[in-house]
Amino acid sequence: MTDTTQTPVHTSDPAAEVATPAKTRMEIGDVLKILPHRYPFLLIDRVIDLVRMKSIVALKNVTITEPFFQGHFPDKPIMPGVLIVEAIAQAGGLLLLTEVPNRDEMLMVFTGIEKARFRRPVVPGDQLRIEVLVKAWRITAARLEGKAYVDGKVAAEATVTCRLVPRHLGAGAEEEENL
């Protein structure tokens, strides 16, 4: 489904900008075209709302077949909190990467996690609703505030920072600017 609002397409000639519809929802095929993550580390199943450069709402269906449940914990499966924070970061990365024309040449990497809080366990059968707001955005870096909900209740929250780097540099890229 696409929104009918018009969004400018950036070209080298500002006078030649053309309006095109902005996509506000994404199915898994759309997600796979933007995020470099793949099973078993892709933690976003769908986007239900996206406001360019401002916010995103994504879903993750948590199933007993997730590989991490084999060891976390065998008799009481609980989704690791660090993976919930990763899902927040992936949703934010998805939002940011929609604005990057050469995203196939770039990676969005974590540079920081702050204020992470885990409020309730996430278990098989839950659906995570991941809401991410942009707090600061520069050309190559961002600060994002995210919350993950289950049944309308906060399961986890965190502020994450990330940086856009060329794929050939990966996680060993230069230090993050203060946002």
WOLINVEN-V214518 format. One line per field, one symbol per residue. phi: phi as a letter, one per 20 degrees, with the letter a starting at -180 (. if undefined). Layout:
phi->???
This chain:
phi->.cfefecfeecfdgfefcecfefdcbegfffffdeefcgedfdcdaddbbdgmcbbcccceecfffffffdcdgebfcfggfffffffffffffgfffedfdffeccddfcacclfcdebfdcgnfdedddcdeebbdgdbbdcdccddclmdfebbadcdbcecfgfelfeffffffd
